[in-house]
Amino acid sequence: MQELNIKEKQVKSFDGIVGQSKIMEDVYWKIGLAAQNDVTVLITGESGTGKELVARSIHVRSKQSSGPFIAVNSGAMVKDLAPSELFGHEKGAFTGATELKDGVFENANDGTLFLDEVSSMDYKAQTSILRILENREFRRVGGKKTYKTNARIIAATNKDLRKAIEEGKFRKDLFYRFEVFTINVPPLRKRWKDIPPLVKAFVNTFNSELNKNIKKVSKNTMDILMKYDWPGNVRELKNVIQRAVLLSQGTVLLVEHLPERLHVQDPKKKFLDVEIGMPLHEIEKQYIERTLWWLGGNKAKAAETLKISRRALYNKIEEYNL
């Protein structure tokens, strides 16, 4: 990997989402499709991949764009107060309800309601959500009047909802309601080609915020950033770049500005997620993809490592759209 020039060219983004890899192009296509159709959307992906950015992109491209975008962390809602958070309450509905309060469904009317981490939602709250998805009606806690909502619902989870269903933690019927249209946001380790533009975008952001003037990222620093597996995904990369820019005293980001955990990489680490029954071509694709990632995209070294000719490697890259 060569050093990265920060001001070399403008970083392109899709509604603030940075990445031009083929796997992200599929995400963008699905965002556009979801935005054109008023259906419930489920966004899946590991923590830190940018699920809320995807939800916001759907919102701004949809007919609900003139309305509010309300984001709710479902897992952070207190069990006993979840109905009040979701649907609001009347004054005197319970101890502490000293005044009338609107719920998020009411606030999100004519807009989009983003329910993040729905796998952590209380089972009783899940039942309430299911009812409102079925008839688009709700009542405030302690109230008798029925209200209508036309809020667009987008849900997100970093957990396997099918497994949660098997464990009795998530309603199967609610899952089917959410699963009308699904968008999976890939982890950063599967879109390693997007690391350089992401680094460039984050450095530019923190140059401005921290009054710095980073112009380049050294080759050794980029090698480490490209080879790290980023368990915290884009959020972790952003935090690492923020720290590095803050620590830097010159115009180049150096290895010494990176956290120690990034320096310690096991070259024998097993990268492949191979399961019994996986087609051989999928294993080959993953192996070539991870080898290119580990070598920072150096095709000559990858061909040598894989013991194949460069022409054969180029053919495989084209065949698998890598």
Buried (B, 14 or more C-beta within 10 A) or exposed (E): BEBBEBEEEEBEBBBEBBBBBEBBEBBBEBBEBBBEEEEBBBBBBBBBBBBBBBBBBBBBBBEBEEBBBBBBEBBEBEEEEBBBBBBBBBEEBEEEBEEBBEBBBBBBBEBBBBBBBBBBBBEEBBEBBBEBBEEBEBBBBBBEEEBEBEBBBBBBBBBEBEEBBEEEBBBEEBBEBBBBBEBBBBBBBBBBBBBBBBBBBBBBBBBEEEEBEBBBBBBBBBBBBBBBBBEBBBBBBBBBBBBBBEEBEEEBBBBEBBEEEBEEEEEEEEEEEEEEEEEEEEBBBBBBBBBBBBBBBBEEBBBBBBEBEEEEBEEBBEEBEB
